[in-house]
Amino acid sequence: MPVRKFAFADAALQRSPGQDGEIFAGNVVDQRHGAAVTIGFGRFGPHQSLTETMAVDDVMVILEGRLSVSSGTEIFSAGPGEMVHMPKGEKVTIRSHEQGAATAYVTYPHWQEARQ
């Protein structure tokens, strides 16, 4: 696979599987490209919430806006230039704030395969 560069506009955002809120994800690199990891972009509308037990290790980089990620008794708030690691097997709740959020993510292994 050659070296490539991606922008937010390269991601075909789709509603995240299993929810009907304003939370979207779009892979730009995944198993279809022969990569070992999935790389993509996401968008959270204002005041959205997603609770999930992580099927993969997920690193989320906040590009715009603000998100809170809670796990057990800990709550982390992250904004532009910050990232959150959510380990496989951890139950997390991700909440967007009033302005919503734009993110980039890397998962290992591929989240689409792990959800099947």
C-alpha positions in Angstrom: 0.0 0.0 0.0 1.5 3.4 -1.0 1.8 6.4 1.3 -1.4 8.5 1.1 -2.8 11.7 2.6 -6.4 12.2 3.7 -8.7 15.1 4.5 -12.1 15.1 6.3 -13.8 15.5 2.9 -12.4 12.2 1.8 -14.5 10.2 4.3 -17.9 9.0 3.1 -19.7 9.5 6.5 -22.4 7.1 7.4 -24.5 6.7 10.6 -22.6 4.6 13.2 -23.9 1.1 13.2 -26.6 0.3 15.8 -27.7 3.8 16.6 -30.0 6.4 15.2 -28.5 9.6 16.6 -26.4 12.2 14.8 -23.1 10.2 15.0 -21.3 9.4 11.8 -18.1 7.6 10.8 -16.3 7.2 7.6 -13.3 4.9 7.0 -10.6 6.1 4.6 -8.3 3.1 5.1 -9.4 -0.4 6.3 -9.2 -4.1 5.5 -10.3 -3.4 1.9 -7.0 -1.6 1.4 -4.9 -4.4 2.9 -4.1 -2.2 6.0 -3.5 -3.6 9.5 -5.5 -0.8 11.0 -8.7 1.2 10.2 -8.3 5.0 9.9 -11.2 7.4 9.5 -13.1 10.5 10.4 -16.2 11.0 12.5 -18.8 13.6 13.3 -20.9 14.0 16.4 -23.9 16.3 16.3 -24.6 18.5 19.4 -25.6 16.7 22.6 -25.2 13.1 21.3 -24.4 10.1 23.4 -23.1 6.6 22.4 -22.6 3.8 24.9 -20.6 0.8 23.7 -18.3 -2.0 24.9 -15.3 -1.5 22.7 -14.8 -4.4 20.3 -11.3 -3.0 19.2 -8.7 -0.7 20.5 -9.7 2.8 19.4 -7.7 6.0 19.5 -9.9 9.1 18.8 -8.3 12.5 18.0 -10.6 15.5 18.5 -10.3 17.9 15.6 -13.1 20.3 16.4 -15.6 20.7 19.3 -15.5 18.8 22.6 -16.3 15.2 23.7 -16.5 13.6 27.1 -15.7 9.9 27.4 -16.7 8.1 30.6 -15.6 4.6 31.7 -16.5 3.3 35.1 -15.9 6.2 37.5 -13.6 8.2 35.3 -14.7 10.9 32.9 -12.3 12.5 30.4 -13.1 15.7 28.5 -11.1 16.3 25.3 -11.0 19.1 22.8 -9.0 20.0 19.6 -5.5 18.5 19.6 -6.3 16.0 22.3 -6.9 12.2 21.9 -8.6 9.5 23.9 -7.6 5.8 23.9 -10.5 3.4 24.5 -9.1 -0.2 25.0 -10.8 -3.3 23.7 -13.3 -4.7 26.2 -13.9 -1.3 28.0 -17.5 -0.1 28.3 -17.5 3.6 27.4 -20.0 6.4 27.0 -19.0 9.1 24.5 -20.9 12.4 24.8 -20.7 15.5 22.6 -21.3 18.9 23.9 -23.3 21.8 22.6 -21.1 22.4 19.5 -20.8 18.8 18.5 -17.4 17.4 17.4 -15.3 16.3 14.5 -12.8 13.4 15.1 -10.2 11.2 13.4 -9.7 7.7 14.6 -7.5 4.7 14.3 -8.7 1.2 15.4 -7.0 -2.2 15.7 -8.1 -4.6 14.5 -10.7 -3.4 12.0 -13.9 -2.3 13.8 -16.2 -3.4 11.0 -14.9 -7.0 11.2 -15.0 -7.0 15.0 -18.7 -5.9 15.1 -19.8 -8.9 12.9 
